[in-house]
Amino acid sequence: MTAPDNGRPRRLRRAIRRTPLLAGLPREVAVLSAVAFCVALGFGILAPALPVFARSFGVSALEASAVISVFALVRLVTSPLAGALVDRLGERSVLATGLLIVAISSAAAGFSQTYGHLLLLRGLGGLGSSMFSVSAMALLLRVVDSGQRGRAAGAFQGGFLLGGVAGPAVGGLVVAWSIRAPFFVYAITLMAASVVTLVFLARSRLHEREEEVSEGQAGKLEQLRDALRDRAYQAALGTNLVTGFVVFGMRSSAVPLFVTEGLSRGATLAGIGFLVSAALQAVLLLPAGRMADTEGRRKALLIGTSGLTIGMVVLTLSDVAANGLGTAGAAGVVLFLLAMAIQGMAAAFLGSAPAAVVGDVMGGRRGGIVVAAFQMVSDVGAVIGPLAAGYLIDAHDFEWAFAAGAALTALAVILVVVMPETLHRTRRPASA
């Protein structure tokens, strides 16, 4: 018997560093990234027009907002169903079906004649969205090797990010044509993504991997229970919860209000802040994924969670500076832009490393329910974040809301500190 080659992981890390960021990744990664771009592009085109279209039925602002909330709510509650379907039917089938459901429901919503029809069809779209998101992430994590998961997750998130940036720019032109047109454009982009899924996502690689790991595989609920006992998976869940709460929830709802009310500046400054954050995230996504594949998931997660904590602290200080120096002072504005830049850099690491940890925990197995739980906590955070921010702003001030976000991210740092490294893990521990 030959002795184990203890230098292999080090040589592998050096080899990855010397190659281009996407070199050696399976074709499925590029396909899924293209699908993510199409989905985000279409949603970015639709999002600005959706509440305006809802208001055209003569409903209140709350009812118009409910059209957006129902999509997220249905997506949240149907994620376990999506995970079960992935485990039973396979990622490729669920992915294509989910895209078709959103496409058809969106096209039908464009023909809505009443507010009730629009609300129902957007809720149906939430079901398709949960099927797409869970199956796409499960597929992505299963087709790559351990040393590729960080870069693959970064490329996938990059597709979403680029589509999300391009969508609103195109949406302005589409809305000028017709308020119903964005629904049909969104449906077309989703149909294109579905065709790409059915044509280009080969199943042979997945069958090979399933055979490699199927022997002795526990039931899916037992698989989730095992994952929940794993400190690495717990850290991934905590990090994703924080990302949903702070980045997708609290920041998206509180920052525009903070700029106009706390800093007494125009909405343009908020747009600049979000642009700075998105640009830095886009530039660093793939390098951050590479770090997760070479230096370890734990190091990348520490950078991401620590950076997000620092960013929220700086955002808190920007409100303190604005209150202390008056609206004419520039310190609050400078600190605000610095905070958004730091959070953008942190988001790059949080867009790849947590998903890579989940892939390591799955160990190449079909793990729809494990991925569904991972994505659900982000949705929960995105729902609770704006509510918590609104309550703290009304009861106290912006600095209280931002400080609460900083405290929550600090708890995620602790979870990462105590987690084991999962890079090159050959098997999951029975318990942690």
C-alpha positions in Angstrom: 0.0 0.0 0.0 1.4 3.4 -0.9 1.7 6.1 1.7 -0.8 9.0 1.5 0.5 12.0 -0.3 0.3 14.7 2.4 1.6 17.4 0.0 -1.3 16.9 -2.5 -3.6 19.6 -1.1 -0.8 22.1 -1.1 0.1 21.3 -4.7 -3.5 21.5 -5.7 -3.9 24.9 -4.1 -0.8 26.2 -5.9 -2.1 24.8 -9.2 -5.5 26.5 -8.8 -3.8 29.9 -8.1 -1.8 29.6 -11.3 -4.9 29.0 -13.5 -7.5 31.5 -14.7 -10.4 32.0 -12.4 -12.9 29.8 -14.3 -10.4 27.3 -15.8 -11.2 23.6 -15.2 -14.8 24.2 -14.1 -17.5 21.9 -15.6 -19.6 23.1 -18.5 -22.6 23.1 -16.2 -21.2 26.0 -14.2 -21.2 28.3 -17.3 -24.7 27.1 -18.2 -26.1 27.7 -14.8 -24.4 31.2 -14.6 -26.1 32.0 -18.0 -29.4 30.8 -16.6 -29.0 33.0 -13.5 -28.2 36.0 -15.7 -31.4 35.5 -17.8 -33.5 35.2 -14.6 -32.0 38.2 -12.9 -32.2 40.3 -16.1 -35.9 39.6 -16.6 -36.7 40.2 -12.9 -34.7 43.4 -13.0 -36.8 44.6 -16.0 -40.1 43.6 -14.2 -39.4 44.8 -10.6 -39.7 48.6 -11.1 -43.0 48.2 -13.1 -44.7 45.7 -10.9 -46.0 48.0 -8.1 -46.9 50.7 -10.7 -49.0 48.1 -12.6 -50.7 46.9 -9.4 -51.6 50.5 -8.6 -53.3 50.8 -12.0 -56.1 48.6 -10.6 -56.9 51.4 -8.1 -55.5 49.6 -5.0 -53.8 51.1 -2.0 -50.0 51.3 -1.6 -50.1 48.4 0.9 -52.0 46.2 -1.6 -49.5 47.2 -4.3 -46.6 46.2 -2.1 -48.4 42.9 -1.3 -47.9 41.9 -5.0 -44.1 41.9 -4.2 -44.4 40.3 -0.8 -46.6 37.4 -1.9 -43.9 36.2 -4.4 -41.3 36.2 -1.6 -43.7 34.6 0.9 -44.7 31.7 -1.4 -41.1 31.2 -2.3 -40.2 30.8 1.4 -43.0 28.4 2.4 -42.6 26.2 -0.7 -38.8 25.8 -0.4 -39.1 22.5 1.5 -41.4 21.2 -1.3 -38.8 22.2 -3.9 -36.1 20.4 -1.9 -38.2 17.2 -1.8 -38.9 17.4 -5.5 -35.2 17.8 -6.2 -34.4 14.7 -4.2 -37.2 12.7 -5.9 -37.1 13.9 -9.5 -33.6 15.3 -9.9 -32.2 18.8 -10.3 -32.5 19.2 -14.1 -36.3 18.4 -14.2 -37.2 20.6 -11.3 -35.0 23.4 -12.6 -36.7 23.5 -16.0 -40.2 23.1 -14.6 -39.7 25.9 -12.1 -38.5 28.2 -14.9 -41.5 27.3 -17.0 -43.9 28.0 -14.1 -42.5 31.5 -13.5 -42.5 32.2 -17.3 -46.1 31.1 -17.8 -47.4 32.8 -14.7 -45.6 36.0 -15.6 -47.0 36.0 -19.2 -50.5 35.4 -17.7 -50.0 38.2 -15.2 -49.3 40.6 -18.1 -52.9 39.9 -19.2 -54.4 40.4 -15.7 -57.7 42.3 -15.7 -58.1 42.5 -11.9 -55.8 42.9 -8.9 -56.8 39.5 -7.6 -55.6 37.8 -10.7 -52.3 39.6 -10.5 -51.8 38.6 -6.9 -52.6 35.0 -7.5 -50.3 34.7 -10.5 -47.4 36.4 -8.7 -47.9 33.9 -5.9 -47.7 31.0 -8.4 -44.5 32.5 -9.7 -43.0 32.3 -6.2 -43.5 28.5 -6.3 -41.6 28.3 -9.6 -38.9 30.6 -8.2 -38.3 28.3 -5.2 -38.1 25.3 -7.5 -35.5 27.1 -9.7 -33.3 28.5 -6.9 -33.1 25.3 -4.9 -32.5 23.0 -7.8 -30.0 25.3 -9.5 -27.9 25.6 -6.3 -28.1 21.8 -5.6 -27.0 21.1 -9.2 -24.2 23.6 -9.1 -22.7 22.1 -5.9 -23.0 18.5 -7.1 -21.3 18.8 -10.5 -18.1 20.4 -9.1 -15.3 18.9 -7.0 -14.4 20.2 -3.6 -11.6 22.5 -4.8 -14.0 24.1 -7.3 -17.1 24.9 -5.2 -16.0 28.4 -4.2 -15.3 29.6 -7.7 -18.4 27.9 -9.1 -20.6 29.6 -6.5 -18.9 32.9 -7.2 -19.6 32.5 -11.0 -23.2 31.6 -10.3 -23.8 34.7 -8.1 -22.0 36.8 -10.6 -24.6 35.9 -13.2 -27.3 37.0 -10.8 -25.4 40.2 -10.0 -24.8 41.2 -13.7 -28.4 40.5 -14.6 -29.7 42.4 -11.7 -27.6 45.5 -12.7 -28.5 45.3 -16.4 -32.2 44.6 -15.8 -33.4 48.0 -14.4 -31.5 49.8 -17.2 -33.4 47.8 -19.9 -36.6 48.0 -17.9 -36.9 51.8 -18.3 -37.0 51.3 -22.1 -39.5 48.5 -21.9 -41.9 50.4 -19.6 -41.9 53.3 -22.0 -43.4 51.0 -24.5 -46.2 49.6 -22.2 -46.7 49.0 -18.5 -47.6 45.3 -19.3 -44.6 44.7 -21.6 -42.1 43.9 -18.8 -44.2 40.8 -17.9 -43.8 39.4 -21.4 -40.1 40.3 -21.6 -39.6 38.5 -18.3 -41.4 35.5 -19.6 -39.2 35.4 -22.7 -36.0 35.5 -20.7 -37.3 32.7 -18.5 -38.3 30.6 -21.5 -34.8 31.1 -22.9 -33.3 30.0 -19.6 -35.5 26.9 -19.6 -34.5 25.9 -23.1 -30.8 26.4 -22.2 -31.4 24.1 -19.1 -33.0 21.3 -21.1 -30.5 21.4 -24.0 -27.2 22.0 -22.3 -27.3 20.4 -18.9 -26.2 16.8 -19.5 -27.2 14.2 -17.0 -24.3 11.7 -17.4 -22.0 13.5 -15.0 -24.7 13.5 -12.3 -25.5 9.8 -12.8 -21.8 9.0 -12.3 -21.6 11.1 -9.1 -24.8 9.5 -7.8 -23.4 6.1 -8.2 -20.2 7.1 -6.5 -21.9 8.2 -3.3 -25.2 6.3 -3.3 -24.0 3.3 -1.3 -25.2 3.5 2.3 -26.9 6.9 1.8 -29.3 7.8 4.6 -32.8 9.0 4.1 -33.2 12.7 3.2 -34.6 13.8 6.5 -31.8 11.9 8.2 -29.4 13.7 5.9 -30.8 17.1 7.0 -30.6 16.1 10.7 -26.9 15.1 10.2 -26.2 18.4 8.5 -27.9 20.4 11.3 -25.5 18.7 13.8 -22.5 19.8 11.7 -20.9 23.0 13.0 -19.8 23.9 9.5 -23.4 23.7 8.2 -24.6 25.7 11.3 -22.1 28.4 10.4 -23.3 28.4 6.7 -26.9 28.7 7.9 -26.1 31.5 10.3 -24.1 33.4 7.7 -26.9 33.1 5.1 -29.5 34.3 7.7 -27.3 37.3 8.4 -26.9 38.0 4.7 -30.6 37.9 4.1 -31.3 40.0 7.2 -28.7 42.7 6.7 -27.9 42.8 2.9 -31.2 41.8 1.3 -33.5 43.0 4.1 -32.4 45.7 6.4 -30.0 47.5 4.1 -32.3 47.5 1.1 -35.2 49.0 3.1 -33.3 51.3 5.6 -30.5 52.8 3.5 -32.7 54.8 1.0 -34.6 56.2 4.0 -31.3 57.0 5.8 -29.9 58.9 2.9 -33.0 61.1 2.5 -33.9 61.5 6.1 -30.8 60.9 8.1 -28.2 62.5 5.8 -30.8 64.9 4.2 -29.4 64.1 0.8 -31.1 63.2 -2.5 -32.0 59.7 -3.5 -29.1 59.8 -6.0 -26.6 59.3 -3.2 -28.4 56.1 -2.2 -28.0 54.9 -5.8 -24.3 55.8 -5.8 -23.9 53.8 -2.6 -25.6 50.7 -3.9 -23.6 51.0 -7.2 -20.3 51.2 -5.3 -21.3 48.1 -3.3 -22.4 46.1 -6.3 -19.3 47.1 -8.3 -16.9 45.9 -5.7 -18.9 42.7 -5.1 -18.8 42.0 -8.8 -15.0 42.5 -9.1 -14.2 40.4 -6.0 -16.7 37.5 -6.5 -14.4 35.2 -8.4 -11.2 36.0 -6.5 -13.2 35.4 -3.3 -14.3 32.1 -4.6 -10.8 31.2 -5.5 -9.7 32.0 -1.9 -12.4 29.7 -0.6 -11.0 26.9 -2.8 -7.3 27.5 -2.0 -7.1 29.0 1.5 -10.2 27.4 3.0 -13.9 28.1 3.5 -13.4 29.2 7.1 -10.9 32.0 6.1 -13.2 33.3 3.4 -16.2 33.2 5.8 -14.2 35.1 8.4 -13.4 37.8 6.0 -17.0 38.1 4.8 -18.7 38.1 8.2 -16.0 40.3 9.8 -16.3 42.7 6.8 -20.0 42.9 7.0 -19.8 43.6 10.8 -17.3 46.4 10.2 -19.5 47.8 7.4 -22.5 47.9 9.7 -20.5 49.6 12.4 -19.3 52.2 10.0 -22.8 52.7 8.8 -23.9 53.3 12.4 -21.1 55.8 12.8 -22.3 57.6 9.7 -25.6 58.4 11.4 -23.8 59.4 14.6 -21.6 61.8 12.5 -24.6 63.2 10.6 -26.4 63.9 13.9 -23.3 65.4 15.5 -22.1 67.5 12.7 -25.3 68.6 11.1 -26.6 68.0 7.6 -24.0 70.3 6.1 -21.1 68.2 7.2 -19.5 65.7 4.8 -18.4 63.2 7.4 -21.7 61.3 7.4 -21.7 61.0 3.6 -18.0 59.8 3.5 -18.7 57.2 6.2 -21.8 56.1 4.4 -20.0 55.5 1.1 -17.1 53.8 3.0 -19.6 51.5 4.7 -21.3 50.5 1.4 -17.9 49.8 -0.1 -16.9 47.6 2.8 -20.2 45.7 2.7 -19.8 45.2 -1.1 -16.4 43.6 -0.5 -17.8 41.4 2.3 -20.7 40.3 0.2 -18.3 38.9 -2.4 -17.0 36.4 0.1 -20.5 35.7 1.5 -21.7 34.9 -2.1 -19.4 32.0 -2.5 -17.9 30.5 0.7 -21.2 29.6 2.5 -22.5 27.7 -0.6 -19.2 25.9 -0.9 -19.5 24.8 2.8 -23.0 23.4 2.0 -21.5 21.5 -1.0 -18.8 20.0 1.2 -21.5 18.9 3.7 -23.5 17.3 0.9 -20.4 15.5 -0.2 -21.5 15.2 -3.8 -24.9 13.6 -2.9 -28.2 14.8 -4.1 -29.1 17.1 -1.3 -32.2 19.1 -2.2 -33.5 19.4 1.3 -30.1 20.5 2.7 -29.9 23.3 0.0 -33.6 24.2 0.6 -33.0 24.8 4.3 -29.9 26.8 3.5 -31.8 29.1 1.2 -34.8 29.4 3.4 -32.9 31.0 6.2 -31.8 33.8 3.8 -35.5 34.3 2.8 -36.5 34.4 6.5 -33.8 37.1 7.1 -35.0 39.1 4.1 -38.6 39.1 5.4 -37.7 39.9 9.0 -34.9 42.4 8.3 -37.1 45.3 6.9 -39.6 44.8 9.7 -36.9 44.9 12.4 -35.3 48.0 10.8 -38.6 49.8 10.5 -39.5 49.2 14.1 -36.1 50.3 15.4 -36.1 53.4 13.2 -39.6 54.4 14.4 -38.9 53.7 18.0 -35.4 55.1 18.2 -33.3 56.1 15.2 -31.3 54.8 12.2 -28.2 54.1 14.3 -30.2 51.6 16.5 -31.2 49.7 13.4 -27.7 49.6 12.0 -26.2 48.7 15.4 -28.7 45.8 15.6 -27.4 44.6 12.2 -23.8 44.8 13.4 -24.6 42.8 16.5 -26.3 40.0 14.5 -23.3 39.8 12.1 -21.0 39.6 15.0 -22.8 36.5 16.2 -22.2 35.0 12.7 -18.5 35.7 13.2 -18.5 33.6 16.3 -20.2 30.7 14.5 -17.5 30.8 11.8 -14.7 30.9 14.4 -15.8 27.6 16.0 -16.6 25.8 12.8 -14.3 23.1 11.3 -12.7 23.6 7.9 -14.5 21.6 5.2 -12.2 22.1 2.2 -11.0 18.6 1.1 -13.4 16.9 3.5 -13.7 13.3 2.4 -16.7 12.4 4.5 -19.2 14.1 6.7 -18.9 13.6 10.4 -21.7 11.7 12.0 -22.0 14.5 14.5 -20.2 17.7 15.3 
